[in-house]
Amino acid sequence: MILKKILNVGVIRPLRGIKLQTQSQAIRLISCDRKSYPKILITGGLGQLGTECAKLLRSAYGEEHVILSDIIKPSDEIVNSGPYIFADILDFKGLQKIVVNHRIDWIIHFSALLSAIGEQNVPLAVRVNIEGLHNVIELAKQYKLRVFVPSTIGAFGPDSPRNPTPNVTIQRPRTIYGVSKVHGELIGEYYHHKFGLDFRCLRFPGVISSDPPGGGTTDYAVAIFFDALKTGKYECYLKPDTRLPMMYIDDCLRSLHEFMITPPEKLKRRVYNVTAMSFTPEELANELANYVPELHVSYKPDTRQLIADSWPQVFDDSEARRDWGWEHKYDLKKLVELMVNDVMENYVKKERKHYTDSVV
């Protein structure tokens, strides 16, 4: 079988547990000499997506080819799982040194302040989400790197069509998080057309994983599992009928990886919507009640309700499905099953054991 090169970064072997959808994917994912694998830097690596993204990419390219970075002191588990370095995205020369010394080919730029936290500290959000992005984009142009920057449903605003929200439409967000993401989309596209930068961006919906919630508006869909499995109760900060698009983290990261290895000639644009499902807090609670029969959910909307009311209810990702073959795997039922198992095994049971041991 012929080995196919992908933009001089090599061909990739299949990821564990991921079924190849097409023959072209199979050809692109053939094993080859590790020297041709891309060297990847992940910024903001200790956030919700970073560590899991590193695991996935290391399973594809090898541990030594994926460098996790952040400004946070890592745990022993992170350090032992693969290369980790300090990287401040506001330090351009420091980033230059990392790219040169580690011969970086791709940057996956996760560093950002999320919606609710960004509203509490707008100047910091501007520095991290906009100035930091400028450094990464300019660095990628200078060293001819492939760069991925995630965007979000938060890049849309109350003037946008909400059901469905197409790939190209009015945006006009009303949070600094959303404004910074629209800015990132536009400057990345500008650098692509002006300088030939290989910029790639996916607009993600709410991403659900078993990591503790981190301050996003859609994080109720994570927090409810922790509270429900520990106490049987949850107080939601959104109204019960607030419909938002969502995605399980495995689908999210798989979409990122499939997008990154898609040959550029298949990409009709540089920014795509991707999603998997849309549901309300009430619909999620009803599904979770199959595992927690006595579950009691109350609703006390706060300022995050105003943010959610300006976001898409249903995401139209038909262009991603058409252009590069995106398909999700997890629906609401499967999502809840996985989350219940993960949160119970990794958090609830461990806390109970710790409490029992401390009492004894």
Residue pairs with C-beta under 8 A, 6 or more apart in sequence:
1 27
1 30
2 27
3 11
3 30
3 32
4 11
4 27
4 28
4 30
5 11
5 36
6 12
6 28
6 261
6 263
7 146
7 198
7 263
7 264
9 36
9 37
9 38
9 105
9 106
9 146
10 32
10 33
10 35
10 36
10 37
10 38
11 27
11 28
11 29
11 30
11 31
11 32
11 36
12 28
12 29
12 30
12 37
12 60
12 61
12 261
13 29
13 30
13 31
13 32
13 60
14 20
14 26
14 29
15 29
15 56
15 59
15 60
15 254
15 257
16 59
18 254
20 26
20 29
21 325
21 327
22 325
25 258
25 325
28 261
29 261
34 61
34 62
34 65
37 61
37 62
37 65
38 61
38 65
38 105
38 106
38 146
39 65
39 67
39 102
39 103
39 104
39 105
39 106
40 57
40 61
40 65
40 66
40 67
40 104
40 105
40 106
40 107
40 108
41 67
41 69
41 87
41 98
41 99
41 102
41 104
41 106
41 107
41 108
42 50
42 53
42 54
42 57
42 66
42 67
42 68
42 69
42 107
42 108
42 110
43 69
43 70
43 87
43 89
43 107
43 108
43 109
43 110
43 111
43 136
44 50
44 69
44 70
44 89
44 109
44 110
44 111
44 112
45 51
45 53
45 54
45 68
45 69
45 70
45 84
45 110
46 68
46 70
46 72
46 74
46 78
47 70
47 110
47 111
47 112
47 214
48 207
48 209
48 211
48 214
48 249
49 110
49 150
49 207
49 249
49 252
49 253
50 68
50 70
50 110
51 68
51 78
51 81
52 209
52 249
52 253
53 108
53 110
53 253
53 256
54 66
54 68
54 81
54 82
55 81
56 253
56 254
56 257
57 65
57 66
57 257
58 65
58 66
58 81
58 82
60 257
63 81
63 82
63 83
64 82
64 83
66 82
66 83
67 82
67 83
67 84
67 85
67 98
67 102
67 104
68 74
68 78
68 82
68 83
68 84
68 85
69 84
69 85
69 86
69 87
69 98
70 86
70 87
70 111
71 86
71 87
71 88
74 84
78 84
85 98
87 94
87 95
87 98
88 94
88 95
89 95
89 109
89 111
89 128
89 132
89 133
89 135
89 136
90 127
90 128
90 131
90 132
90 135
91 135
92 135
92 138
92 139
95 135
95 136
95 139
96 139
96 142
98 104
99 107
99 139
99 143
99 145
100 143
104 143
104 145
105 145
105 146
106 145
106 146
106 147
106 148
106 260
107 136
107 139
107 140
107 145
107 146
107 147
107 148
108 147
108 148
108 256
108 260
109 133
109 136
109 147
109 148
109 149
109 150
110 150
111 128
111 132
112 128
112 129
112 132
112 150
112 177
112 180
113 121
113 124
113 125
113 128
113 129
113 177
114 177
114 214
114 215
114 216
114 217
115 152
115 154
115 175
115 177
115 178
115 215
115 216
115 217
115 304
115 307
116 215
116 216
116 217
116 303
116 304
116 307
117 125
117 215
118 124
118 125
118 129
118 175
118 176
118 177
118 180
119 125
119 175
119 176
119 177
119 303
119 307
122 176
125 176
125 177
125 180
126 176
126 180
129 176
129 177
129 180
129 181
129 184
130 180
130 183
130 184
133 149
133 180
133 183
133 184
133 187
134 187
136 147
136 149
137 147
137 149
137 187
137 188
137 191
137 197
137 199
139 145
140 146
140 147
140 191
140 197
140 198
140 199
141 191
141 195
141 197
144 198
145 198
146 198
146 200
146 260
147 188
147 197
147 198
147 199
147 200
148 200
148 201
148 202
148 256
148 259
148 260
149 184
149 185
149 188
149 199
149 200
149 201
150 201
150 202
150 203
150 204
150 256
151 181
151 182
151 184
151 185
151 201
151 202
151 203
151 204
151 271
152 177
152 178
152 181
152 203
152 204
152 205
153 165
153 203
153 204
153 205
153 206
153 218
153 244
153 245
153 311
153 312
153 315
154 173
154 175
154 177
154 178
154 181
154 217
154 307
154 311
155 171
155 173
155 178
155 181
155 182
155 185
155 203
156 162
156 165
156 169
156 171
156 172
156 173
156 178
156 310
156 311
156 312
157 170
157 171
157 172
157 173
157 174
157 178
157 310
158 172
158 174
158 309
158 310
159 170
159 172
160 169
160 170
160 171
160 172
160 312
161 169
161 170
162 311
162 312
162 313
162 314
163 243
163 312
163 313
163 314
164 312
164 314
164 315
164 316
165 273
165 312
165 313
165 314
165 315
165 316
166 273
166 316
167 269
167 271
167 272
167 273
167 316
167 317
167 319
168 269
171 178
171 182
173 179
173 181
173 182
173 310
174 307
174 310
175 307
181 203
184 201
185 201
185 271
188 197
188 199
188 201
188 270
188 271
189 199
189 270
189 271
191 197
191 199
192 198
192 199
192 270
198 264
199 270
200 259
200 260
200 267
200 270
201 270
201 271
201 272
202 255
202 256
202 259
202 271
202 272
202 273
202 274
202 320
203 271
203 272
203 273
203 274
203 315
204 247
204 252
204 274
205 218
205 244
205 245
205 246
205 247
205 274
205 275
205 276
205 278
205 312
205 315
206 216
206 217
206 218
206 219
206 221
206 244
206 245
206 246
206 247
207 218
207 246
207 247
207 248
207 249
207 252
208 218
208 221
208 222
208 246
208 247
208 248
208 249
208 335
208 339
209 222
209 248
209 249
210 222
210 225
210 339
210 342
210 343
210 346
210 347
211 222
212 222
212 226
212 347
213 219
213 220
213 222
213 223
213 226
217 238
217 304
217 307
217 308
217 311
218 244
218 246
218 308
220 236
220 237
220 238
220 281
221 246
221 281
221 284
222 339
223 234
224 234
224 236
224 281
224 284
224 285
224 288
224 297
225 288
225 339
225 340
225 343
226 343
226 347
226 348
227 233
227 234
227 235
228 234
228 288
228 292
228 295
228 297
229 292
229 340
229 343
229 344
229 348
230 348
230 351
232 292
232 294
232 295
232 296
233 295
233 296
233 297
233 298
234 285
234 295
234 296
234 297
234 298
235 297
235 298
235 299
235 300
236 281
236 285
236 297
236 298
236 299
236 300
237 300
237 301
237 302
237 304
237 305
238 281
238 299
238 301
238 304
238 305
238 308
239 281
239 299
239 301
239 305
240 280
240 281
240 282
240 285
240 297
240 299
241 280
241 282
242 280
242 281
242 305
242 308
242 309
243 278
243 279
243 280
243 313
243 314
244 278
244 279
244 280
244 308
244 311
244 312
244 313
245 275
245 276
245 277
245 278
245 312
245 313
245 314
245 315
246 275
246 276
246 277
246 278
246 279
246 335
247 255
247 274
247 275
247 276
247 277
247 328
247 330
248 276
248 329
248 330
248 334
248 335
248 338
250 329
250 330
251 276
251 328
251 329
251 330
252 274
254 329
255 274
255 320
255 326
255 328
258 324
258 325
258 326
259 272
259 274
259 320
259 324
259 326
262 324
266 323
266 324
267 323
267 324
268 319
268 323
269 319
269 323
272 317
272 319
272 320
272 323
272 326
273 315
273 316
273 317
273 319
273 320
274 315
274 317
274 320
274 326
275 315
275 317
275 328
276 328
276 329
276 330
276 331
277 328
277 330
277 331
277 332
277 335
278 313
278 314
278 315
279 332
281 297
281 299
282 297
283 332
284 332
284 336
285 295
285 297
287 332
287 333
287 336
288 295
288 336
288 340
289 295
290 336
291 336
291 337
291 340
317 326
320 326
321 327
330 338
